[in-house]
Amino acid sequence: MSQDNMIKFECTVCKTVNYFSHKNKKILKTRLELKKYCKHCNTSTLHKETK
């Protein structure tokens, strides 16, 4: 697995990086936004892709 396909997901509420994933950057040009559980906020919040 190459590191150039790795992306980080950051919580929009508390700004902590909670999740890591892979993405095909040739197909998906826009940044991903997923609703995931944040252990710091104790709720499901919107997580955005960061660099």
MARFIKOL-658592 format. One record per residue (C-alpha): residue in one letter; x, y negated, z negated. Coordinates in steps of 0.5 Angstrom, whole numbers, padded with zeros to 4 digits, always signed. Layout:
aXYZ ...
//
This chain:
m+0000+0000+0000 s+0003-0007+0002 q+0002-0013-0003 d+0000-0018+0003 n-0007-0015+0003 m-0008-0016-0004 i-0012-0021-0007 k-0014-0024-0014 f-0021-0025-0017 e-0022-0031-0021 c-0028-0032-0026 t-0031-0039-0024 v-0033-0040-0031 c-0027-0039-0036 k-0021-0039-0030 t-0018-0032-0032 v-0016-0027-0027 n-0019-0021-0028 y-0020-0017-0022 f-0015-0015-0016 s-0017-0012-0009 h-0015-0010-0002 k-0018-0014+0004 n-0017-0014+0011 k-0015-0021+0013 k-0015-0020+0020 i-0022-0018+0020 l-0025-0022+0014 k-0023-0030+0015 t-0027-0033+0009 r-0026-0032+0002 l-0030-0027-0002 e-0034-0029-0008 l-0037-0023-0012 k-0041-0023-0018 k-0037-0019-0023 y-0037-0018-0031 c-0032-0022-0034 k-0029-0019-0041 h-0028-0026-0044 c-0034-0029-0042 n-0038-0023-0044 t-0043-0024-0038 s-0043-0023-0031 t-0041-0029-0027 l-0039-0031-0020 h-0031-0029-0018 k-0028-0032-0013 e-0022-0030-0009 t-0015-0034-0010 k-0008-0034-0007 
//
